[in-house]
């Protein structure tokens, strides 16, 4: 079981459990509230999953700042999921404590 962190446009964070790689994307879609998710490789060790269609979603300042701090140029919208990176496009553990420490450095 992996731990990931959902970050809302309001800046709220909470951990989610990703129990099985076969179900991870379904859990992410439900948490984000979308039909499809896209992977954004933020860094060598951090992935961010976002809604494929961001139209009509509130801006996510934390997600955008995080991506920009690693060279990204796109704004992000809606709830995002942050996970560690296992090198094979599968989520790895990333806790709310790690997320708070990361955002504190921005």
C-alpha positions in Angstrom: 0.0 0.0 0.0 1.3 3.4 -0.9 0.5 6.8 0.6 -0.1 9.9 -1.5 -1.3 13.4 -0.8 -4.3 15.2 -2.2 -3.8 19.0 -2.4 -7.0 21.0 -3.1 -7.2 24.5 -4.7 -7.8 25.9 -1.2 -4.5 24.5 0.0 -6.0 21.7 2.1 -3.9 18.5 2.2 -4.9 15.0 3.2 -3.3 11.6 2.8 -4.9 9.0 0.7 -4.1 5.3 0.5 -3.3 3.6 -2.8 -3.7 -0.1 -1.9 -3.2 -1.8 -5.2 -1.5 -0.5 -8.4 -4.5 -1.9 -10.4 -6.8 0.4 -8.5 -4.6 3.5 -8.1 -5.9 5.4 -11.1 -9.5 4.8 -10.1 -8.8 6.1 -6.6 -7.1 9.2 -8.1 -9.9 9.9 -10.5 -12.4 9.7 -7.6 -10.3 11.9 -5.3 -9.7 14.5 -8.1 -13.2 14.2 -9.5 -12.5 13.5 -13.1 -12.7 10.8 -15.8 -9.0 10.6 -16.7 -5.8 11.6 -14.9 -2.5 12.7 -16.4 1.0 12.3 -14.9 3.2 15.3 -14.4 6.8 14.4 -13.5 7.7 17.3 -11.2 11.2 16.0 -10.3 13.2 12.8 -10.3 11.5 11.8 -7.0 8.1 13.4 -7.2 5.0 12.9 -9.5 1.9 15.0 -9.6 -1.4 13.5 -11.0 -3.9 16.0 -12.4 -7.2 16.0 -14.2 -6.8 15.5 -17.9 -9.4 18.2 -18.5 -8.8 21.2 -16.2 -11.6 23.4 -17.7 -13.9 24.9 -15.1 -11.6 23.9 -12.1 -10.3 26.4 -9.6 -6.6 27.3 -9.8 -4.3 25.4 -7.6 -1.6 27.9 -6.4 0.4 25.3 -4.4 0.5 22.8 -7.3 1.5 25.6 -9.8 4.2 27.0 -7.5 5.6 23.5 -6.9 5.8 22.7 -10.6 7.3 26.2 -11.4 9.9 25.7 -8.7 11.1 22.6 -10.6 11.1 24.3 -14.0 7.5 23.9 -15.0 5.6 26.6 -16.8 2.0 25.5 -16.8 -0.7 26.6 -14.3 -2.6 23.7 -12.6 -6.2 23.5 -11.6 -8.4 21.5 -9.3 -7.2 18.9 -6.8 -3.9 17.2 -7.5 -2.3 14.1 -6.1 1.3 14.1 -5.1 3.2 10.8 -4.9 6.8 9.6 -4.7 8.2 8.2 -8.0 9.1 4.6 -8.5 10.6 5.0 -12.0 7.9 3.0 -13.7 4.9 5.5 -13.6 3.6 3.9 -10.5 3.1 5.9 -7.3 5.5 5.5 -4.3 5.0 6.7 -0.8 4.8 10.5 -0.2 3.2 11.7 3.1 1.4 14.9 4.1 4.4 15.7 6.4 6.7 15.5 3.4 4.3 17.7 1.4 4.1 20.3 4.1 8.0 20.4 4.3 8.2 20.7 0.5 5.7 23.6 0.3 7.4 25.4 3.3 10.5 25.7 1.1 8.7 27.4 -1.8 
